[in-house]
Amino acid sequence: MAELLSEQQQENLKFFYDKLDELLTNPLYKHKYALIQNKTIQGFYDTFENAITEAVSKYQPYDYIIQHIISNAEVSGFLYSAYAPA
């Protein structure tokens, strides 16, 4: 899977997993969607649709990731997959 991600996306994903335990301790963030760009959380959203709408309006493709803030024990199922051809 990592080979499908840009270097920037891989760095953002590592940043997210480094912060995940901290995010899960705050009930305001748990189960939200985090928009991450440049190893910085740019916002929290109630739905994936709101997060992707914001991301597409502000950032270039491959410059960001959106992650669901849930624990490894929780299963959210497969929600979305998006691919932007180069």
C-alpha positions in Angstrom: 0.0 0.0 0.0 2.8 2.4 0.9 4.1 2.3 -2.7 0.8 3.8 -3.8 1.3 6.9 -1.6 3.5 9.9 -2.5 6.4 10.6 -0.2 4.4 13.5 1.3 1.4 11.3 1.9 3.6 8.7 3.6 5.1 11.4 5.9 1.5 12.6 6.7 0.4 9.1 7.5 3.3 8.5 9.9 2.5 11.8 11.6 -1.1 10.7 12.0 -0.2 7.4 13.6 2.3 9.1 15.9 -0.5 11.4 17.1 -3.4 8.8 17.1 -3.2 7.8 20.8 -3.2 11.5 21.8 -6.2 12.2 19.5 -8.2 9.2 20.8 -8.0 10.5 24.4 -9.9 13.6 23.4 -13.6 12.9 23.0 -13.9 16.0 20.7 -11.7 14.3 18.1 -12.6 10.6 18.4 -14.6 9.4 15.4 -13.9 12.6 13.4 -11.9 12.8 10.2 -8.6 14.6 10.3 -7.3 16.5 7.3 -3.5 16.4 7.4 -1.2 18.4 5.2 2.5 19.1 5.7 2.5 16.9 8.9 0.0 19.3 10.4 -3.7 18.7 11.2 -5.5 21.3 9.2 -9.0 20.5 10.6 -11.4 17.9 12.0 -14.6 17.0 10.3 -17.7 15.1 11.1 -17.9 13.3 7.7 -15.4 12.2 5.1 -17.4 14.2 2.5 -16.8 17.5 4.5 -13.1 16.7 4.9 -12.5 15.9 1.2 -14.5 18.9 0.0 -12.2 21.2 2.2 -9.1 19.4 1.0 -9.9 19.6 -2.7 -10.7 23.3 -2.4 -7.4 24.1 -0.7 -4.6 21.7 -1.6 -3.1 20.0 -4.6 -3.6 16.2 -5.1 -1.2 14.0 -3.2 -0.4 16.9 -0.7 -2.8 15.7 2.0 -4.4 12.7 3.6 -7.7 12.2 5.4 -7.8 9.8 8.3 -10.6 8.5 10.5 -9.8 8.9 14.1 -10.6 5.4 15.5 -8.7 2.9 17.5 -7.2 -0.2 16.0 -9.9 -2.3 17.9 -12.7 -0.5 16.1 -13.7 -1.5 12.6 -15.2 1.2 10.4 -15.2 -1.0 7.2 -14.1 0.2 3.9 -15.5 3.7 3.3 -14.0 5.3 0.2 -11.2 5.0 -2.2 -10.0 7.8 -4.4 -7.4 7.8 -7.1 -6.2 10.8 -9.0 -4.2 9.9 -12.1 -0.9 11.7 -12.5 
